[in-house]
Amino acid sequence: MAAGAIIITLLELIVGTIENIILGWNVWDYSNLPGNLWGQICPQFTVLWFFSFSSGSLPG
């Protein structure tokens, strides 16, 4: 469960860095949330991924 949250957060960081920073697409921006890293990932969404994986389903 924790591994799933970490994996999806790392993927979000990689994809966000490519799409938002390098390509300038600005798909998402977490810079207004506390604890964010370059506006690409934040602890709040890591917790969301953790509970999504622990319940056996992803939000959507």
N, CA and C of each residue as an Amber inpcrd file, in Angstrom:
protein
   180
   0.8180000  -1.1900000   0.0000000   0.0000000   0.0000000   0.0000000
   0.8630000   1.2570000   0.0000000   1.7990000   1.3150000   0.9440000
   2.6880000   2.4740000   0.9790000   3.5550000   2.5100000  -0.2680000
   3.9630000   1.3140000  -0.7300000   4.7850000   1.2560000  -1.9480000
   4.0090000   1.8070000  -3.1370000   2.7290000   1.5000000  -3.2300000
   1.9070000   2.0160000  -4.3230000   1.8100000   3.5300000  -4.2870000
   1.6340000   4.0890000  -3.0950000   1.5620000   5.5420000  -2.9480000
   2.8780000   6.1950000  -3.3350000   3.9850000   5.5770000  -2.9500000
   5.3010000   6.1320000  -3.2890000   5.5540000   6.0460000  -4.7900000
   5.2010000   4.9170000  -5.3890000   5.4010000   4.7540000  -6.8330000
   4.5830000   5.7690000  -7.6160000   3.3130000   5.9280000  -7.2810000
   2.4680000   6.8660000  -8.0340000   2.9220000   8.3050000  -7.8060000
   3.4220000   8.6190000  -6.5990000   3.9340000   9.9660000  -6.3270000
   5.2000000  10.2320000  -7.1360000   6.0850000   9.2490000  -7.2310000
   7.2950000   9.4140000  -8.0480000   6.9540000   9.5590000  -9.5280000
   5.9840000   8.7800000  -9.9890000   5.5460000   8.9270000 -11.3860000
   4.9380000  10.3090000 -11.6270000   4.1640000  10.7870000 -10.6540000
   3.5710000  12.1190000 -10.7670000   4.6670000  13.1870000 -10.8320000
   5.7300000  13.0160000 -10.0510000   6.8420000  13.9620000 -10.0780000
   7.5540000  13.9260000 -11.4310000   7.8180000  12.7450000 -11.9400000
   8.5180000  12.6140000 -13.2230000   7.6830000  13.1890000 -14.3580000
   6.4200000  12.7730000 -14.4390000   5.5490000  13.2560000 -15.5170000
   5.3080000  14.7520000 -15.3740000   5.0930000  15.2140000 -14.1500000
   4.8710000  16.6390000 -13.9260000   6.0710000  17.4810000 -14.3100000
   7.2570000  16.9920000 -13.9970000   8.4660000  17.7200000 -14.3710000
   8.5870000  17.8350000 -15.8850000   8.3000000  16.7460000 -16.5740000
   8.3890000  16.7690000 -18.0420000   7.2940000  17.6480000 -18.6390000
   6.0310000  17.3690000 -18.2770000   4.9130000  18.0790000 -18.8980000
   4.8080000  19.5380000 -18.4640000   4.9460000  19.7920000 -17.1790000
   4.6850000  21.1350000 -16.6690000   5.9000000  22.0520000 -16.7020000
   7.0610000  21.5220000 -16.3500000   8.2520000  22.3730000 -16.2620000
   8.9960000  22.4230000 -17.5940000   9.3090000  21.2460000 -18.1490000
  10.1110000  21.2260000 -19.3790000   9.2970000  21.6470000 -20.5990000
   8.1080000  21.0410000 -20.7710000   7.2890000  21.3550000 -21.9460000
   6.3920000  22.5830000 -21.7510000   6.1920000  22.9990000 -20.4990000
   5.3990000  24.1930000 -20.2100000   3.9120000  24.0140000 -20.4200000
   3.3960000  22.7900000 -20.3090000   1.9650000  22.5360000 -20.5460000
   1.0830000  22.9650000 -19.3820000   1.6300000  23.0520000 -18.1730000
   0.8900000  23.4840000 -16.9780000  -0.3910000  22.6890000 -16.7630000
  -0.2660000  21.3680000 -16.7480000  -1.4110000  20.4810000 -16.5480000
  -1.9150000  20.5650000 -15.1130000  -1.0090000  20.6150000 -14.1250000
  -1.3880000  20.8100000 -12.7360000  -0.3160000  21.6110000 -12.0340000
  -0.7130000  22.1930000 -10.8970000   0.2070000  23.0360000 -10.1310000
  -0.2000000  22.9850000  -8.6660000   0.6040000  22.3300000  -7.8620000
   0.3370000  22.2220000  -6.4250000   1.1050000  23.2720000  -5.6250000
   1.6230000  24.2890000  -6.2630000   2.4780000  25.2430000  -5.5580000
   1.7440000  26.0110000  -4.4630000   0.4160000  26.0110000  -4.4760000
  -0.3280000  26.6980000  -3.4210000  -0.6130000  25.7860000  -2.2290000
  -0.2110000  24.5070000  -2.3160000  -0.4170000  23.5730000  -1.2160000
   0.8620000  23.4360000  -0.3890000   0.7320000  23.3220000   0.9260000
   1.9190000  23.2050000   1.7760000   2.6780000  21.9020000   1.5220000
   3.9940000  21.9750000   1.5940000   4.8380000  20.8140000   1.4530000
   5.0670000  20.3640000   0.0220000   4.6770000  21.1820000  -0.9480000
   4.8350000  20.7790000  -2.3480000   6.2960000  20.7880000  -2.7680000
   6.6060000  20.0100000  -3.7870000   7.9390000  19.9850000  -4.3600000
   7.8300000  20.4760000  -5.7940000   8.3140000  21.6580000  -6.0530000
   8.2980000  22.3130000  -7.3650000   6.8860000  22.4530000  -7.9370000
   5.8750000  22.3610000  -7.0820000   4.4920000  22.4440000  -7.5450000
   4.0050000  21.1870000  -8.2400000   4.8050000  20.1180000  -8.2120000
   4.4560000  18.9020000  -8.9550000   3.8690000  17.8020000  -8.0790000
   4.3270000  17.6860000  -6.8470000   3.7880000  16.7100000  -5.9010000
   3.5860000  17.3950000  -4.5600000   2.6910000  16.8180000  -3.7470000
   2.4620000  17.3490000  -2.4050000   2.0310000  16.2120000  -1.4900000
   2.2700000  16.3550000  -0.1910000   1.9440000  15.2820000   0.7460000
   0.4620000  14.9270000   0.7770000  -0.4050000  15.9030000   0.5400000
  -1.8390000  15.6430000   0.5810000  -2.2460000  14.5880000  -0.4490000
  -1.7030000  14.6700000  -1.6460000  -2.0460000  13.7080000  -2.6820000
  -1.3530000  12.3690000  -2.4510000  -0.1800000  12.3750000  -1.8230000
   0.4660000  11.1090000  -1.4670000  -0.4100000  10.3440000  -0.4850000
  -0.9990000  11.0480000   0.4740000  -1.9210000  10.4170000   1.4350000
  -3.1590000   9.8950000   0.7010000  -3.6730000  10.6640000  -0.2420000
  -4.8230000  10.2160000  -1.0370000  -4.4910000   8.9300000  -1.7880000
  -3.3100000   8.8700000  -2.4070000  -2.8950000   7.6510000  -3.1190000
  -2.7790000   6.4820000  -2.1510000  -2.2540000   6.7330000  -0.9540000
  -2.1140000   5.6630000   0.0320000  -3.4690000   5.0490000   0.3550000
  -4.4550000   5.8890000   0.6530000  -5.7790000   5.3640000   1.0040000
  -6.4760000   4.7520000  -0.2090000  -6.2030000   5.2670000  -1.3880000
  -6.7760000   4.6750000  -2.5970000  -6.2470000   3.2650000  -2.8070000
  -4.9480000   3.0830000  -2.6230000  -4.3630000   1.7580000  -2.7820000
  -4.7750000   0.8240000  -1.6630000  -4.9420000   1.3480000  -0.4450000
  -5.3180000   0.4860000   0.6780000  -6.7640000   0.0250000   0.5630000
  -7.6120000   0.8010000  -0.1050000  -9.0050000   0.3860000  -0.2890000
  -9.1640000  -0.5130000  -1.5100000  -8.1080000  -0.6130000  -2.3170000
  -8.1620000  -1.4750000  -3.4790000  -8.6950000  -0.8160000  -4.7290000
  -8.9060000   0.4980000  -4.6720000  -9.4020000   1.1890000  -5.8590000
  -8.7670000   2.5700000  -5.9760000  -8.7180000   3.0530000  -7.1740000
  -8.2170000   4.3990000  -7.4250000  -9.3810000   5.3480000  -7.5800000
  -9.2080000   6.6240000  -7.1890000 -10.2950000   7.5790000  -7.3750000
 -10.5370000   7.8250000  -8.8580000 -11.7720000   8.1100000  -9.1680000
 -12.0310000   8.4160000 -10.5700000 -13.3320000   7.9880000 -11.0840000
